[in-house]
Amino acid sequence: MACEPSTGPWTGPSSGTSLQVLRHLDTGPCGLTDAEAAARLATHGENARPARTSPPRSGAVCGAFATPW
């Protein structure tokens, strides 16, 4: 298989093939080169979830049932 993105219109991830999604993300089946990955890291930062700013409310509710007094 060649490591080139496919061609075709982009209509969204739910209606596109996997190759159309890769094309939209400007990559291909073989992934990014080291240089492309470094450039995207410098531009967009690490692929990580943001830190939680407050505790989840579900913990407070569950804690109230565990020790009601």
Backbone bond lengths (Angstrom), bond angles and torsions (degrees), N, CA, C in turn:
res aa  C-N    CA-C-N  psi(-1)  N-CA   C-N-CA  omega(-1)  CA-C   N-CA-C  phi
1 M - - - 1.464 - - 1.521 109.32 -
2 A 1.290 117.22 132.73 1.458 122.64 177.94 1.519 109.89 -71.57
3 C 1.308 115.68 149.55 1.464 120.45 -179.15 1.518 110.61 -98.56
4 E 1.311 115.75 57.75 1.455 121.22 178.10 1.516 108.98 -127.74
5 P 1.335 117.17 142.13 1.462 119.41 177.93 1.518 111.46 -63.76
6 S 1.302 116.00 151.46 1.461 120.28 177.68 1.515 110.04 -78.73
7 T 1.313 114.95 166.49 1.457 119.63 175.49 1.519 108.24 -105.06
8 G 1.284 116.65 159.98 1.452 120.65 178.19 1.513 110.83 143.91
9 P 1.325 116.72 161.00 1.467 120.15 -178.78 1.517 111.52 -71.92
10 W 1.303 115.75 147.89 1.464 121.42 177.52 1.513 108.37 -98.93
11 T 1.331 116.76 121.52 1.464 120.12 179.44 1.515 112.05 -120.93
12 G 1.323 118.55 5.19 1.455 121.94 178.09 1.512 110.93 119.89
13 P 1.350 116.75 154.83 1.455 120.13 -174.89 1.521 114.33 -63.48
14 S 1.313 118.69 -29.58 1.458 119.66 -177.04 1.515 112.12 -76.36
15 S 1.320 117.94 -22.33 1.456 120.15 -178.18 1.520 112.54 -111.87
16 G 1.324 118.52 -2.58 1.451 120.72 -177.94 1.514 112.29 -96.50
17 T 1.317 114.98 157.24 1.454 119.41 173.70 1.524 108.15 -77.28
18 S 1.308 116.55 168.37 1.460 119.28 -179.69 1.527 110.40 -62.04
19 L 1.318 118.01 -36.18 1.460 119.74 178.39 1.524 111.89 -69.58
20 Q 1.325 118.10 -32.00 1.466 120.14 176.16 1.526 110.64 -68.37
21 V 1.324 116.94 -37.08 1.470 120.42 176.65 1.519 109.66 -64.27
22 L 1.330 116.93 -44.56 1.461 120.22 178.23 1.528 110.87 -60.84
23 R 1.309 116.35 -40.90 1.462 120.79 178.92 1.529 110.43 -62.08
24 H 1.323 116.57 -43.90 1.465 120.66 178.96 1.531 111.04 -61.93
25 L 1.315 116.99 -35.10 1.463 121.41 -179.85 1.523 112.23 -84.51
26 D 1.335 116.72 5.02 1.460 123.29 178.43 1.528 111.24 59.38
27 T 1.328 115.78 48.40 1.454 122.21 176.25 1.519 108.01 -143.66
28 G 1.312 117.39 -169.73 1.455 121.44 -179.07 1.513 111.19 -146.70
29 P 1.322 117.72 -175.40 1.457 121.60 -176.93 1.528 113.86 -60.92
30 C 1.319 117.44 -24.70 1.473 120.49 -179.50 1.526 112.56 -91.22
31 G 1.317 117.83 1.49 1.461 120.70 178.08 1.515 112.88 83.54
32 L 1.309 115.61 -165.56 1.457 122.43 -178.03 1.518 110.59 -90.64
33 T 1.325 115.76 151.68 1.462 119.19 170.33 1.531 107.39 -75.09
34 D 1.312 116.81 166.66 1.465 120.29 178.59 1.524 111.03 -60.19
35 A 1.323 116.62 -38.46 1.468 120.54 179.93 1.528 111.12 -66.80
36 E 1.344 117.07 -42.56 1.466 120.32 178.14 1.523 110.83 -64.43
37 A 1.322 117.41 -41.82 1.462 121.15 179.32 1.527 110.81 -63.15
38 A 1.320 117.21 -42.38 1.465 120.90 178.82 1.520 111.13 -64.63
39 A 1.326 116.86 -39.99 1.465 120.27 179.53 1.526 110.79 -65.65
40 R 1.334 117.50 -42.31 1.471 120.19 179.27 1.524 111.37 -67.93
41 L 1.335 116.73 -36.37 1.463 120.21 176.69 1.520 110.15 -62.46
42 A 1.326 116.71 -42.99 1.468 120.79 179.52 1.530 111.03 -66.24
43 T 1.326 117.21 -36.54 1.469 121.16 -177.57 1.522 112.80 -78.24
44 H 1.344 116.38 -46.21 1.467 121.00 -170.74 1.527 114.85 -107.27
45 G 1.320 118.00 -11.50 1.459 120.80 -177.93 1.523 111.35 83.24
46 E 1.327 115.57 -178.25 1.457 120.84 -177.47 1.515 111.46 -69.12
47 N 1.313 115.56 152.39 1.454 122.25 177.66 1.527 107.47 -86.52
48 A 1.320 115.57 82.68 1.455 121.40 -176.42 1.524 110.09 -140.55
49 R 1.313 114.71 151.42 1.467 119.07 176.50 1.515 109.55 -72.78
50 P 1.319 118.56 147.12 1.466 120.38 176.62 1.526 110.02 -66.74
51 A 1.319 115.83 152.89 1.460 120.79 178.72 1.522 110.02 -65.91
52 R 1.318 116.20 143.07 1.464 121.23 178.43 1.525 108.37 -68.77
53 T 1.325 116.19 133.99 1.459 120.26 -177.61 1.524 112.43 -93.77
54 S 1.325 118.05 -22.78 1.458 120.50 178.69 1.529 108.59 -145.64
55 P 1.324 116.77 154.95 1.467 118.95 179.46 1.529 110.81 -66.60
56 P 1.321 117.04 150.53 1.466 118.76 179.60 1.522 111.44 -66.26
57 R 1.311 116.89 144.26 1.466 121.15 -179.70 1.516 112.11 -68.72
58 S 1.326 117.17 -26.35 1.463 119.72 -179.36 1.521 111.30 -61.95
59 G 1.321 117.84 -31.97 1.461 121.00 178.20 1.518 111.84 -65.47
60 A 1.316 117.77 -38.97 1.470 121.36 179.63 1.521 110.47 -67.14
61 V 1.329 116.87 -40.43 1.466 120.77 -179.80 1.519 109.97 -66.68
62 C 1.328 117.18 -45.75 1.467 120.39 179.81 1.524 110.92 -64.87
63 G 1.322 116.98 -36.56 1.453 120.28 178.20 1.516 112.48 -65.83
64 A 1.313 117.58 -32.98 1.468 121.11 178.90 1.523 110.53 -67.51
65 F 1.304 118.69 -34.81 1.465 121.64 177.64 1.532 111.20 -73.34
66 A 1.307 117.21 -32.83 1.463 120.16 -179.05 1.531 111.38 -70.63
67 T 1.323 117.83 -39.57 1.466 122.20 179.35 1.522 109.04 -135.61
68 P 1.329 117.89 86.01 1.458 120.36 -175.53 1.536 114.03 -69.31
69 W 1.334 118.61 -17.54 1.475 118.96 -178.56 1.463 109.36 -108.12
